[in-house]
Amino acid sequence: MKLPVLRGRKRGAAVLALPLLALTACGSGDTGPTAAVGAQASPAPTDDPVASVRKVDSVAALLPADVRRSGTLRIGSSIGFPPGAYYPNGPDKAPAGQDIDLADAVAKVLGVRLQRQDASFETILPALGSGKYDVGTGNFGVTTERLRTIDFVTYINDGQGFAVKKGDTSIEKVTDLTQLCGLTVGTGAGTTFETTLTAQQGVCADAGKKPYEVKVYSENAATLTALQQGRIDVIMSTINGLRYQASQPASQTAFLGEYHRLDVGFAFKKGSPLTEAFRAAVNELIKDGTYARILKKWGTSASAIETSRINPPEHT
């Protein structure tokens, strides 16, 4: 089932070249010709585990009657970087990535058609509340704060990590934020990273050390460029995204390891009648093996979950 992509704004070529994934992802946009220094576009894997997925009537029956009648759901997607969601063949071609495959597979199980709109990360959750989208994807981490206004159906376990410029040995691993004291940390606007760094900014003063500085970027390309040009010392972003980035020689980054795990899920407005159907669909994909094949395709098998849940508590 080929699904339409409704793009809210034109994407620049620099973004397509960027192998950086910011947690709970950040919106991507036109950042200019020098934004992705040394980065190259990443081709999408050619296998298609979604092709064999079929509608499961017992799961589709969990959808509200009006959705079953219309056969359509509106999805806001943050698209821009692998392995989550990106444009391997240009902004006028279909997006690819783990989030794309999982959403498409769920839609096939439910027997519905997705109307996908490319949206910046920080706009999707508010737009769910206003009714613009029925569901949102963008590697959204499940946090206590978000659970106050958003419902989640989990599909993977990812989380927070750090990366530095390749060859930088001044910091080898971050297990405590005091290890960032005196450094400049770059992260994405509206992410759990920004929230964590801002909330904990006093830890350095408590330890009698120079505070770390936080620089927030709306564009992922700008974050990577800032690291490459020495304007920031370290990036805080997703575990899977930073691992992927470090595997791409052109990006010249080194992954420092995991800091904090988070469940990641499809996002809905609070009280959405769609959550039970989505959970059942994800669990159907886990049961029939499609889920494992999708994660293997995108190199994220280590983040697999055993069962999908609605609104699990944030990892502590």
C-alpha positions as CSV (number, residue, x, y, z in Angstrom):
1,M,0.0,0.0,0.0
2,K,1.7,3.2,-1.2
3,L,0.9,6.0,1.2
4,P,0.8,9.7,0.4
5,V,3.1,12.2,2.0
6,L,1.7,15.7,2.5
7,R,4.6,18.0,3.1
8,G,4.1,21.1,5.3
9,R,7.3,22.8,3.9
10,K,10.1,22.2,1.5
11,R,13.1,20.4,2.9
12,G,16.7,21.4,2.0
13,A,19.2,19.0,0.5
14,A,21.5,19.5,3.5
15,V,19.0,17.8,5.8
16,L,18.8,14.8,3.5
17,A,22.5,14.3,3.9
18,L,22.5,14.4,7.7
19,P,22.9,11.0,9.5
20,L,22.0,12.6,12.9
21,L,18.9,11.6,14.8
22,A,17.9,13.8,17.7
23,L,15.9,12.1,20.4
24,T,12.4,12.0,20.4
25,A,13.6,13.6,17.3
26,C,13.7,17.2,16.2
27,G,12.1,18.8,13.2
28,S,14.2,19.1,10.1
29,G,14.2,21.9,7.7
30,D,16.1,24.0,5.1
31,T,19.4,24.7,6.8
32,G,21.4,26.0,3.8
33,P,24.2,24.4,1.7
34,T,26.9,24.3,4.4
35,A,24.7,22.7,7.1
36,A,25.9,19.1,6.9
37,V,29.7,19.4,6.8
38,G,31.2,16.2,5.4
39,A,27.9,14.2,5.7
40,Q,26.5,12.1,2.9
41,A,23.0,10.7,2.2
42,S,22.4,7.2,3.4
43,P,20.7,4.8,1.0
44,A,17.7,2.9,2.4
45,P,17.9,-0.9,2.8
46,T,16.1,-2.6,-0.1
47,D,14.2,-5.3,1.8
48,D,10.5,-4.7,2.4
49,P,9.1,-6.6,5.5
50,V,5.9,-4.5,5.3
51,A,4.9,-5.8,1.9
52,S,3.5,-9.1,3.3
53,V,1.4,-7.5,6.1
54,R,-2.3,-8.0,5.8
55,K,-5.4,-6.7,7.5
56,V,-6.4,-8.5,10.7
57,D,-10.1,-8.2,11.2
58,S,-10.2,-8.8,14.9
59,V,-7.7,-5.9,15.4
60,A,-9.3,-3.6,12.9
61,A,-12.6,-4.1,14.8
62,L,-11.0,-2.2,17.7
63,L,-11.0,1.1,15.7
64,P,-13.8,3.6,16.3
65,A,-16.7,3.2,13.8
66,D,-16.0,6.5,12.1
67,V,-12.4,5.6,11.4
68,R,-13.5,2.2,10.0
69,R,-16.0,4.0,7.7
70,S,-13.5,6.6,6.5
71,G,-10.6,4.1,6.3
72,T,-8.2,7.0,6.8
73,L,-6.0,8.4,9.6
74,R,-4.0,11.6,9.6
75,I,-0.4,11.2,10.9
76,G,2.1,13.9,11.7
77,S,5.6,12.6,11.1
78,S,9.0,14.2,12.0
79,I,11.1,13.2,9.0
80,G,14.7,14.0,8.3
81,F,17.4,11.4,9.5
82,P,18.0,7.7,9.7
83,P,17.3,5.2,11.1
84,G,14.0,6.7,12.3
85,A,12.6,8.6,9.3
86,Y,14.4,10.4,6.4
87,Y,14.3,11.1,2.7
88,P,17.0,8.8,1.1
89,N,16.1,9.8,-2.4
90,G,15.2,13.5,-2.0
91,P,12.3,15.4,-0.5
92,D,10.0,14.8,-3.4
93,K,10.3,11.0,-3.0
94,A,8.8,8.7,-0.3
95,P,10.4,8.8,3.1
96,A,12.0,5.7,4.6
97,G,13.0,4.5,8.1
98,Q,12.0,2.5,11.1
99,D,9.2,4.8,12.1
100,I,7.8,4.8,8.5
101,D,7.9,1.0,8.3
102,L,6.2,0.5,11.7
103,A,3.5,3.1,11.0
104,D,2.8,1.6,7.6
105,A,2.7,-1.9,8.9
106,V,0.3,-0.9,11.7
107,A,-1.9,0.8,9.1
108,K,-2.0,-2.4,7.0
109,V,-3.0,-4.5,10.0
110,L,-5.8,-2.0,10.8
111,G,-6.9,-1.8,7.2
112,V,-6.6,2.0,7.0
113,R,-4.8,4.4,4.8
114,L,-2.4,7.0,6.3
115,Q,-2.4,10.6,5.2
116,R,1.2,11.5,6.3
117,Q,2.2,15.1,6.8
118,D,5.8,16.0,7.4
119,A,6.0,18.2,10.4
120,S,8.7,19.7,12.7
121,F,9.1,17.7,15.9
122,E,8.2,20.4,18.3
123,T,4.8,21.1,16.6
124,I,3.4,17.5,16.5
125,L,2.3,17.0,20.1
126,P,0.5,20.3,20.4
127,A,-1.2,19.6,17.0
128,L,-2.5,16.3,18.4
129,G,-4.4,18.2,21.0
130,S,-5.9,20.6,18.5
131,G,-7.1,17.7,16.3
132,K,-4.8,18.4,13.4
133,Y,-3.4,14.9,13.5
134,D,-4.9,11.6,14.8
135,V,-1.4,10.2,15.6
136,G,2.1,11.4,15.7
137,T,5.5,9.8,15.1
138,G,9.0,11.2,15.7
139,N,10.8,8.9,18.2
140,F,8.7,10.4,21.0
141,G,10.0,9.3,24.4
142,V,7.5,8.5,27.1
143,T,8.0,10.9,30.0
144,T,6.0,11.7,33.1
145,E,5.6,15.2,31.9
146,R,4.3,14.2,28.4
147,L,1.9,11.6,29.9
148,R,-0.1,14.5,31.5
149,T,-1.4,15.6,28.0
150,I,-0.4,12.8,25.6
151,D,-1.3,9.1,25.3
152,F,1.4,6.7,24.0
153,V,1.4,3.3,22.5
154,T,4.9,1.9,22.7
155,Y,6.8,0.3,19.8
156,I,10.5,0.5,20.8
157,N,12.9,1.2,23.7
158,D,15.4,3.9,22.8
159,G,16.7,6.7,25.0
160,Q,19.3,9.3,25.7
161,G,23.0,9.2,24.8
162,F,26.0,11.4,24.0
163,A,28.5,11.8,21.1
164,V,31.6,13.8,20.5
165,K,33.7,14.6,17.5
166,K,35.8,11.7,16.4
167,G,39.2,11.8,18.0
168,D,38.1,13.8,21.0
169,T,39.3,11.9,24.1
170,S,38.5,14.6,26.7
171,I,35.4,12.7,27.6
172,E,34.9,8.9,27.2
173,K,31.5,8.2,28.7
174,V,28.8,10.2,30.4
175,T,27.2,8.4,33.4
176,D,26.6,11.6,35.4
177,L,25.8,15.1,34.1
178,T,28.6,16.5,36.3
179,Q,30.9,15.0,33.7
180,L,29.6,17.7,31.3
181,C,30.6,20.6,33.6
182,G,32.5,23.3,31.8
183,L,31.5,22.0,28.4
184,T,29.0,23.2,25.8
185,V,26.3,20.7,25.0
186,G,24.2,20.8,21.8
187,T,20.8,19.3,21.6
188,G,17.4,19.7,19.8
189,A,14.6,22.1,20.5
190,G,11.6,20.7,22.3
191,T,13.3,17.3,23.1
192,T,13.6,15.4,26.3
193,F,17.3,16.2,26.1
194,E,16.7,19.9,26.4
195,T,14.3,19.3,29.3
196,T,16.9,17.0,31.1
197,L,19.8,19.4,30.6
198,T,17.9,22.5,31.7
199,A,16.4,20.8,34.7
200,Q,19.8,19.5,35.9
201,Q,21.8,22.6,35.1
202,G,22.5,23.3,38.8
203,V,24.4,20.0,39.4
204,C,27.7,21.6,38.4
205,A,27.4,24.5,40.9
206,D,26.4,22.0,43.6
207,A,29.6,20.1,42.8
208,G,31.7,23.3,42.9
209,K,32.3,23.1,39.2
210,K,31.8,25.4,36.2
211,P,28.3,25.0,34.7
212,Y,27.8,23.4,31.4
213,E,26.3,25.5,28.7
214,V,23.3,24.3,26.6
215,K,22.9,25.3,23.0
216,V,19.6,24.4,21.4
217,Y,19.1,23.9,17.7
218,S,15.9,23.6,15.7
219,E,17.7,21.9,12.8
220,N,19.6,18.7,13.2
221,A,22.1,19.7,10.5
222,A,23.0,22.7,12.5
223,T,23.8,20.6,15.6
224,L,26.2,18.4,13.7
225,T,27.8,21.3,12.0
226,A,28.3,23.0,15.4
227,L,30.1,19.9,16.7
228,Q,32.3,19.6,13.6
229,Q,33.2,23.3,13.8
230,G,34.0,23.2,17.5
231,R,31.2,25.5,18.7
232,I,29.8,22.7,20.9
233,D,31.8,19.9,22.7
234,V,29.2,17.2,22.8
235,I,25.8,16.3,21.4
236,M,23.0,14.8,23.5
237,S,20.6,12.8,21.4
238,T,19.0,9.4,20.9
239,I,20.9,6.2,21.5
240,N,19.9,4.6,18.1
241,G,20.5,7.8,16.2
242,L,23.9,8.5,17.6
243,R,25.0,4.9,17.1
244,Y,23.9,5.1,13.5
245,Q,25.6,8.5,13.0
246,A,28.9,7.1,14.4
247,S,28.8,4.2,12.0
248,Q,28.8,6.7,9.1
249,P,32.5,7.7,8.4
250,A,31.6,11.1,6.9
251,S,30.0,12.4,10.1
252,Q,33.2,12.0,12.1
253,T,31.5,11.4,15.4
254,A,32.1,8.9,18.3
255,F,29.2,7.5,20.4
256,L,29.8,7.8,24.1
257,G,27.2,5.2,25.2
258,E,23.8,5.2,26.8
259,Y,22.8,7.6,29.5
260,H,19.0,7.0,30.1
261,R,16.6,4.6,28.4
262,L,13.1,5.6,27.4
263,D,10.1,3.8,25.9
264,V,9.2,5.3,22.6
265,G,5.7,5.3,21.1
266,F,3.0,6.5,18.8
267,A,1.6,9.7,20.3
268,F,-2.1,10.6,20.6
269,K,-4.2,13.3,22.2
270,K,-5.2,12.4,25.8
271,G,-8.2,10.0,25.8
272,S,-7.8,9.0,22.2
273,P,-10.0,6.1,21.2
274,L,-7.3,4.8,18.9
275,T,-4.8,3.5,21.4
276,E,-6.3,0.0,22.0
277,A,-6.3,-0.7,18.2
278,F,-2.7,0.6,17.8
279,R,-1.5,-1.5,20.7
280,A,-3.1,-4.6,19.4
281,A,-1.7,-3.9,15.9
282,V,1.9,-3.5,17.2
283,N,1.5,-6.8,19.2
284,E,0.2,-8.5,16.1
285,L,3.4,-7.4,14.3
286,I,5.5,-8.7,17.2
287,K,3.7,-12.0,17.2
288,D,4.0,-12.6,13.4
289,G,7.7,-11.6,13.2
290,T,7.2,-8.5,11.0
291,Y,8.3,-6.3,13.9
292,A,11.6,-8.1,14.3
293,R,12.3,-8.0,10.6
294,I,11.7,-4.2,10.5
295,L,14.1,-3.6,13.4
296,K,16.7,-5.9,11.8
297,K,16.4,-3.9,8.6
298,W,17.2,-0.6,10.3
299,G,19.8,-2.0,12.7
300,T,17.8,-1.4,15.9
301,S,17.1,-4.9,17.1
302,A,18.7,-4.2,20.5
303,S,15.9,-1.8,21.1
304,A,13.1,-4.3,20.6
305,I,10.2,-4.6,23.1
306,E,8.4,-7.8,24.1
307,T,5.0,-6.3,24.1
308,S,3.4,-2.9,23.3
309,R,1.9,-1.0,26.2
310,I,-0.3,2.1,26.6
311,N,1.1,4.8,28.8
312,P,3.8,2.9,30.7
313,P,5.6,4.9,33.5
314,E,8.8,6.7,32.6
315,H,11.9,4.7,33.2
316,T,13.7,5.7,36.3
